[in-house]
């Protein structure tokens, strides 16, 4: 196996350790740990045998898909451990939506692919069969075509990593060799220098804490199933959104999408008769470098913290400007690198102390909402076993707090927006308002049709 030629023990990155602590908090409070999902929409039905064989080879190629986390008792550093005494195979479950005329052998029925996806997100991966960190499901759709659903452990993948994982699976099925796994190399930085270079990010935290902020779930962790909605914009709507983003934010669309996500969440607060003065959003920034290959594993991100105030949110132009000015300042001060060092310094903290520290620093709220805009996604995924790929997007999970998140990506010429929330944090009516405000701000016109 490829991992045996490298190391059987793989250290967690600083970003991994944050996800480890957050997932522990979620499980202790009746929430499934931080799990992500990737949907690939196909215009036909791929060969199930090819998919099944490819899945097995993917699992054999990457033993980390079945690894679990241990903590070194001497250094307190957590690491991935592969248990060779517990061999498992990555399998594929076949499903058909109710209404499909011909039911394949060994297929199970589901009311809808959406309902199935939500059930998978609310069930521990290891309890679904297959490997500990990845599950594959192929759904025949009653309207024709199919959807491949990958449900993955966020502790092992970030959003870009999940995209690379799908690419590895496609490469194997389509007869190409996947990249070998390479553990991340951690730069040797003296502890004193780590503290010095992390200071700008610490100062940024103090600035944020001067203004109280809120999330839709409130400060206290609460149980609740994960729910999500997806809006797939047409090619024409996507062109309109891109033109609007360019006119408002120029070459940095990050500020356009953050402004949209903030104003959408404000709409839910307004429905509660409340208009918060301050919102904080943490946005992941990818640290992978193209020349390091297509290694899908581990969270290789830093985080930029944005502050959006009520007086900036009355128009998209004002909101985009406020976000853009902060992005320029954080780039100038290199706050991304500074925050990476904070994550590195905190790796030895046991998960309960990690979350206690964050709760103290952030007054109980981790952030006002989760948000990311991945840009172009899965552009190289053209076909699977001879079947054309129509679209691909992520469904990220969220914890409560903050209880909600709004995410954007573009694939095959279409922008997709995903709103995820925890039951008890957001109502169906509030989800309607979020989606309506989001679509209006993206396109400049109201779109009330949810797909």
ChimeraX attribute file (.defattr): number of C-alpha atoms within 10 A of each C-alpha:
attribute: neighborCount
match mode: 1-to-1
recipient: residues
	/A:1	10
	/A:2	15
	/A:3	19
	/A:4	11
	/A:5	9
	/A:6	13
	/A:7	14
	/A:8	16
	/A:9	18
	/A:10	20
	/A:11	22
	/A:12	25
	/A:13	25
	/A:14	25
	/A:15	24
	/A:16	25
	/A:17	26
	/A:18	23
	/A:19	21
	/A:20	24
	/A:21	22
	/A:22	21
	/A:23	23
	/A:24	18
	/A:25	23
	/A:26	22
	/A:27	14
	/A:28	13
	/A:29	17
	/A:30	13
	/A:31	23
	/A:32	24
	/A:33	28
	/A:34	23
	/A:35	25
	/A:36	22
	/A:37	24
	/A:38	23
	/A:39	19
	/A:40	21
	/A:41	19
	/A:42	23
	/A:43	16
	/A:44	18
	/A:45	20
	/A:46	21
	/A:47	13
	/A:48	14
	/A:49	11
	/A:50	15
	/A:51	23
	/A:52	18
	/A:53	15
	/A:54	23
	/A:55	22
	/A:56	19
	/A:57	16
	/A:58	22
	/A:59	21
	/A:60	19
	/A:61	19
	/A:62	19
	/A:63	23
	/A:64	24
	/A:65	24
	/A:66	24
	/A:67	22
	/A:68	15
	/A:69	16
	/A:70	15
	/A:71	16
	/A:72	12
	/A:73	8
	/A:74	6
	/A:75	8
	/A:76	13
	/A:77	18
	/A:78	23
	/A:79	20
	/A:80	18
	/A:81	19
	/A:82	21
	/A:83	13
	/A:84	11
	/A:85	6
	/A:86	8
	/A:87	11
	/A:88	17
	/A:89	17
	/A:90	23
	/A:91	20
	/A:92	23
	/A:93	18
	/A:94	19
	/A:95	24
	/A:96	23
	/A:97	22
	/A:98	16
	/A:99	14
	/A:100	14
	/A:101	9
	/A:102	9
	/A:103	15
	/A:104	12
	/A:105	7
	/A:106	8
	/A:107	15
	/A:108	14
	/A:109	17
	/A:110	17
	/A:111	12
	/A:112	17
	/A:113	24
	/A:114	15
	/A:115	12
	/A:116	18
	/A:117	20
	/A:118	17
	/A:119	14
	/A:120	20
	/A:121	23
	/A:122	18
	/A:123	15
	/A:124	17
	/A:125	21
	/A:126	13
	/A:127	9
	/A:128	14
	/A:129	17
	/A:130	21
	/A:131	23
	/A:132	20
	/A:133	22
	/A:134	24
	/A:135	24
	/A:136	23
	/A:137	19
	/A:138	23
	/A:139	24
	/A:140	28
	/A:141	23
	/A:142	16
	/A:143	9
	/A:144	12
	/A:145	17
	/A:146	24
	/A:147	26
	/A:148	22
	/A:149	24
	/A:150	22
	/A:151	24
	/A:152	25
	/A:153	22
	/A:154	26
	/A:155	27
	/A:156	24
	/A:157	22
	/A:158	25
	/A:159	26
	/A:160	22
	/A:161	21
	/A:162	25
	/A:163	21
	/A:164	22
	/A:165	22
	/A:166	18
	/A:167	19
	/A:168	22
	/A:169	21
	/A:170	23
	/A:171	18
	/A:172	20
	/A:173	21
	/A:174	16
	/A:175	10
	/A:176	11
	/A:177	12
	/A:178	19
	/A:179	16
	/A:180	16
	/A:181	20
	/A:182	17
	/A:183	17
	/A:184	15
	/A:185	8
	/A:186	10
	/A:187	6
	/A:188	7
	/A:189	9
	/A:190	8
	/A:191	11
	/A:192	8
	/A:193	11
	/A:194	17
	/A:195	15
	/A:196	11
	/A:197	19
	/A:198	21
	/A:199	17
	/A:200	18
	/A:201	24
	/A:202	15
	/A:203	11
	/A:204	16
	/A:205	14
	/A:206	12
	/A:207	11
	/A:208	18
	/A:209	13
	/A:210	8
	/A:211	13
	/A:212	14
	/A:213	22
	/A:214	22
	/A:215	23
	/A:216	22
	/A:217	23
	/A:218	16
	/A:219	19
	/A:220	11
	/A:221	21
	/A:222	20
	/A:223	18
	/A:224	20
	/A:225	16
	/A:226	24
	/A:227	24
	/A:228	20
	/A:229	18
	/A:230	20
	/A:231	16
	/A:232	18
	/A:233	21
	/A:234	13
	/A:235	13
	/A:236	10
	/A:237	16
	/A:238	19
	/A:239	16
	/A:240	14
	/A:241	19
	/A:242	14
	/A:243	14
	/A:244	18
	/A:245	22
	/A:246	13
	/A:247	13
	/A:248	19
	/A:249	18
	/A:250	14
	/A:251	10
	/A:252	14
	/A:253	20
	/A:254	20
	/A:255	25
	/A:256	26
	/A:257	24
	/A:258	26
	/A:259	27
	/A:260	23
	/A:261	27
	/A:262	26
	/A:263	25
	/A:264	23
	/A:265	25
	/A:266	22
	/A:267	22
	/A:268	23
	/A:269	19
	/A:270	13
	/A:271	12
	/A:272	11
	/A:273	9
	/A:274	11
	/A:275	13
	/A:276	15
	/A:277	15
	/A:278	17
	/A:279	23
	/A:280	24
	/A:281	23
	/A:282	19
	/A:283	19
	/A:284	22
	/A:285	15
	/A:286	17
	/A:287	14
	/A:288	16
	/A:289	9
	/A:290	7
	/A:291	6
	/A:292	9
	/A:293	13
	/A:294	21
	/A:295	19
	/A:296	25
	/A:297	23
	/A:298	24
	/A:299	26
	/A:300	23
	/A:301	22
	/A:302	22
	/A:303	20
	/A:304	22
	/A:305	21
	/A:306	22
	/A:307	18
	/A:308	24
	/A:309	17
	/A:310	15
	/A:311	12
	/A:312	19
	/A:313	19
	/A:314	10
	/A:315	12
	/A:316	18
	/A:317	15
	/A:318	15
	/A:319	24
	/A:320	24
	/A:321	17
	/A:322	20
	/A:323	21
	/A:324	23
	/A:325	12
	/A:326	17
	/A:327	19
	/A:328	12
	/A:329	11
	/A:330	18
	/A:331	13
	/A:332	9
	/A:333	13
	/A:334	15
	/A:335	25
	/A:336	22
	/A:337	19
	/A:338	22
	/A:339	24
	/A:340	22
	/A:341	23
	/A:342	20
	/A:343	19
	/A:344	19
	/A:345	15
	/A:346	18
	/A:347	22
	/A:348	18
	/A:349	17
	/A:350	17
	/A:351	20
	/A:352	12
	/A:353	13
	/A:354	19
	/A:355	19
	/A:356	15
	/A:357	15
	/A:358	14
	/A:359	14
	/A:360	11
	/A:361	14
	/A:362	18
	/A:363	14
	/A:364	19
	/A:365	24
	/A:366	25
	/A:367	22
	/A:368	25
	/A:369	28
	/A:370	27
	/A:371	24
	/A:372	21
	/A:373	22
	/A:374	18
	/A:375	13
	/A:376	15
	/A:377	24
	/A:378	22
	/A:379	15
	/A:380	10
	/A:381	20
	/A:382	15
	/A:383	15
	/A:384	21
	/A:385	16
	/A:386	12
	/A:387	16
	/A:388	17
	/A:389	22
	/A:390	19
	/A:391	24
	/A:392	26
	/A:393	27
	/A:394	25
	/A:395	26
	/A:396	26
	/A:397	25
	/A:398	29
	/A:399	31
	/A:400	29
	/A:401	25
	/A:402	25
	/A:403	28
	/A:404	29
	/A:405	24
	/A:406	30
	/A:407	22
	/A:408	24
	/A:409	20
	/A:410	22
	/A:411	20
	/A:412	17
	/A:413	17
	/A:414	21
	/A:415	25
	/A:416	21
	/A:417	23
	/A:418	20
	/A:419	25
	/A:420	24
	/A:421	30
	/A:422	26
	/A:423	18
	/A:424	15
	/A:425	21
	/A:426	17
	/A:427	13
	/A:428	11
	/A:429	10
	/A:430	19
	/A:431	21
	/A:432	16
	/A:433	21
	/A:434	23
	/A:435	28
	/A:436	19
	/A:437	23
	/A:438	26
	/A:439	24
	/A:440	15
	/A:441	24
	/A:442	24
	/A:443	19
	/A:444	14
	/A:445	11
	/A:446	14
	/A:447	16
	/A:448	13
	/A:449	9
	/A:450	13
	/A:451	8
